[in-house]
Amino acid sequence: MSSALPEGALARLDALLASGGRRLLGLVAPPGAGKSTLAAALSAARPGQVQVLPMDGFHLAQAELERLGRADRKGAPDTFDAAGFVALLQRLRAQRPGDPVVYAPEFRRELEEPVAGAVAVAPETPLLLVEGNYLLLQDEGWAPVAGLLDACWYLDLPDAVRVPRLVARHVAHGRSPEAALEWVMRSDEANARRIVAVRGRADWVLSGT
């Protein structure tokens, strides 16, 4: 996705900021649609006012995925600590100026592991941009998430663009082209179908590039 912001995105972001208090904006999309790129661009457009909070920090550790027998589908809804993610959102909604900093985990792709305490959320930051795949899901522990968001946007990108981009990302992180394609079609696209199925619950659907 290019760094250009979709039409209307900043106006909607500014409306949330103008409403006052702490606001949580969700950004959801299938894997490879460009969520992280868009989230970073929105944050950069309003420095000091918007902080990105990735859902991916709640990936279960690789050792735990192997213990549970889920390592072969890492990234599926039940390979995250959904309850921990919900608890963090509740804490952040209640955070007020003068309260202590809240620390959140972050997924580090160079390690392929989550790292605790990697994201510091200051109480004065008015808008948190919560970015992740499963914000609109209604099962496997994810149902409370949507109710903790003030709005949720869905980023749409044609599969003909998204899937090759996703394969290329896996290759860049060390998989062979054949292994990357197998993983995407077996695992990532199974997850994508679940995300697309709840697209209608979003407050706004915007087109990626």
Number of C-alpha atoms within 10 A of each C-alpha: 17 11 11 12 17 15 10 9 14 14 10 13 18 13 10 19 18 11 10 10 15 20 22 23 22 29 28 28 26 27 20 22 25 21 23 19 15 22 22 15 15 22 19 14 13 15 10 12 15 23 24 21 24 24 23 20 24 22 26 22 20 16 11 13 18 13 10 10 10 16 17 12 17 19 18 19 20 17 19 23 18 23 15 12 23 18 12 16 20 15 11 22 17 11 20 16 13 9 11 11 16 15 15 21 21 20 20 13 9 7 8 12 18 19 17 13 12 14 18 13 18 18 18 16 18 21 24 23 22 20 23 20 25 26 29 29 20 13 11 11 17 20 17 20 21 20 11 18 20 15 18 23 21 28 22 20 19 11 15 8 14 19 21 14 17 20 23 16 14 17 16 12 12 10 15 14 14 10 13 21 20 13 18 20 14 13 16 22 16 14 20 20 11 17 21 16 11 15 20 11 15 18 12 15 17 13 12 21 16
